[in-house]
Amino acid sequence: MSAALLSIEHLSAISEREGGASILRDVSLSVAPGEVHGLVGESGAGKSTVARAILGMLPRAVRVTSGAIILSGTELLTLEPKRRRSLLGAHVALIPQDPLSALNPSRRIEAQLTDGLRMWKGCSAAEARRRALALLDEVQMREPERVMRLYPHELSGGMRQRVLIAAAFALEPRLVIADEPTTALDVTVQKQILRLIRDMQLRHDTGALFVTHDLGVVAQICDRVTLLFGGRIMEQGPTADLLLRPQHPYTRALVAASPRYDRPEDGLAPVPEAVMARCRQEIAAFDRGLHG
Ligand SMILES: Nc1ncnc2c1ncn2[C@@H]1O[C@H](COP(=O)(O)OP(=O)(O)OP(=O)(O)O)[C@@H](O)[C@H]1O
């Protein structure tokens, strides 16, 4: 644990919009350098809240009530905002869900890749351009010279995501937070992009927190997994253990509900109501312990 790049310890948060309802309930997880940790759960489970808490981008109505977020030995939640921003800027990069809205529509790809290199790494214009071209090559972009001159709307969804992956790794971050980065892509491109993120992350020895609702994605890219329901950890462990020997009924139901790659026609089975009821009971028991 002491070698963790990122360590989230007993993080709890409430939503003031929903009358102080808990949205994270004592969440702890860690990411080691070079490791991909999957943060998994259905819609509303609290995945984005964890990611936003790390990035200091929580919505105004959401408040962390306890816990710590430690990045390379520095606690982020109590850090003075300016120091926190510079630490995050230097060491953490985000690969967002929607590449189009993450890119500036009125600027060429070259500007979007070189700005960060000039600002954060102090590169000259020529050096930033050289590095940007090398990065586009590294993310297997064809004709990088031509791509540098294009605007985001002139690229396909997959190409835009490659540009954002290049941008994320440009500053040599220690941690990458990927927020459902392949949801908007079709299945073939999704596979290529996942493989690319994995390659880049291994080559650069970068840790990654990978937010997804898709166990197929988890199987492909994650070393370890934290499964959330209602902001509470239902199960956590190495990916193979979780997918092949799930312990919690909720994990078992989700694994059973995922379409098998060799039998996609089987489709999805819903999580049985009895399992959902058990998860809700666990949350209620936790809340009683908190308030009782
Ligand atoms: N802006 C907000 N203000 C108040 N509460 C919010 C806000 N955004 C989300 N929440 C609450 O936080 C809880 C967790 O939401 P969160 O977005 O973290 O889930 P998620 O697992 O990322 O879901 P999704 O996969 O749909 O993005 C939900 O109960 C939601 O209502």
The ligand as an ORCA input file, in Angstrom:
! r2SCAN-3c Opt
* xyz 0 1
  N     -24.313     17.661     -9.881
  C     -24.740     16.839     -8.912
  N     -25.298     17.328     -7.812
  C     -25.742     16.504     -6.835
  N     -25.674     15.172     -6.891
  C     -25.130     14.611     -7.966
  C     -24.623     15.413     -9.029
  N     -24.120     14.588     -9.975
  C     -24.329     13.327     -9.524
  N     -24.923     13.349     -8.309
  C     -25.328     12.174     -7.535
  O     -24.212     11.369     -7.211
  C     -24.552      9.987     -7.311
  C     -23.488      9.258     -8.080
  O     -23.435      9.769     -9.399
  P     -22.193      9.501    -10.362
  O     -22.366     10.418    -11.524
  O     -20.924      9.578     -9.584
  O     -22.449      7.992    -10.787
  P     -21.767      7.172    -11.971
  O     -21.525      5.824    -11.443
  O     -20.604      7.922    -12.505
  O     -22.931      7.136    -13.033
  P     -22.851      7.273    -14.650
  O     -22.255      5.986    -15.133
  O     -24.278      7.438    -15.027
  O     -22.007      8.475    -14.938
  C     -25.946      9.912     -7.919
  O     -26.848      9.574     -6.902
  C     -26.229     11.300     -8.399
  O     -27.585     11.627     -8.205
*
